[in-house]
Amino acid sequence: MLEINQIIKQLLQLHDCVIFPNLGGFVAQYSPANFDEKKSVLSPPHKQILFNKNLVNNDGLLVNAFAQKNNISYENAVQGLTNILLEINKNLKTQNKHEFQGIGILYNNEGVLNFKQKSNNLLSSSYGLMPLNIDEFKMSSKSEKVIDLNPSKYLKTQIKNWALAASVILVVFYSAWIPIQTQLLKQGGEFNYSDLNPFTFKKANVLAIDEVKLHPPKKEIKAIQSIEKTSEKSNSIILKSELKNKISPAVITSNQSVNEIYEVVIGSFTKELNAKNMIDKLKTKGISARKLKKENKLFRISVGKFLNKNNAKKLQKSISKRHKISSWILTK
């Protein structure tokens, strides 16, 4: 079972459609790069895999690949896929789902087959590209504590504080000195305005007041400068996605009819042995070919199947230019 999953996955990387006989077809649709604003995720171009239950006729692509992989005859390959199909239908009946590992999950929803893609990027031109979270590359801002290195403001503040303290001392001094040394608050006492001067002296009583000097402490200004310089270089991300063969096939859902299929045919033979010899000969040249179902007593050899006729023409030109082999397009 794991082997058939790997074969289908490899074929989807090379072809637009892979049909599992009597089950349905896996259709590969090109999807351009997109950006999810909510998640801030940039996704590269990829192949979106759909499943069409109406594509059930055997076109020979999967059968031929299965036969070459296991080195068995075409008829034995058909029987092998039939046995695998029985197991798939059993899982759909008992578990309501069957997983094609590396491709997706086929599940049964009230008798209707649905498919959910669960695979890595199958687009060869985007090989190795992974979704990027833009938030991971944002510069982190770190708050810095600013230290004022200008001492003038600090000195002015200290001077104001000492001036205020001196004023308070004078007020307290006068408040205590006036009632003690004058007759202002004594009943019947004589009072002169000159008594308010603390520096006048009487002959009888000489009050010696020691000179009070205010020696403010020396100002020591210590500035501890802690400067953090944070330079972060943001990585510039350059995404280059060169799409040489941009394919935009029509969207096929399980409820739509099948569009025409174009086969690039390079030969027709009345004998099956001659057709197999041609496939082996093309294989030595690095060309992947397969034998189509016999029609009108002829075995046709196809080197590619497309849903878009322009893509089929491109393959024709490529084979003619590189291998000097002529071909024609068969429309189904």
Secondary structure as UniProt FT lines:
FT   HELIX           2..14
FT   STRAND          17..20
FT   TURN            21..23
FT   STRAND          24..31
FT   STRAND          34..36
FT   TURN            37..40
FT   STRAND          41..43
FT   STRAND          46..52
FT   TURN            53..54
FT   HELIX           61..70
FT   HELIX           74..94
FT   STRAND          97..100
FT   TURN            101..103
FT   STRAND          104..109
FT   TURN            110..111
FT   STRAND          112..117
FT   HELIX           124..126
FT   TURN            127..128
FT   STRAND          132..133
FT   HELIX           134..137
FT   HELIX           151..181
FT   TURN            187..188
FT   HELIX           193..196
FT   TURN            198..199
FT   TURN            254..255
FT   STRAND          262..269
FT   HELIX           272..284
FT   TURN            285..286
FT   STRAND          290..291
FT   TURN            296..297
FT   STRAND          298..306
FT   HELIX           309..323
FT   STRAND          328..331
//
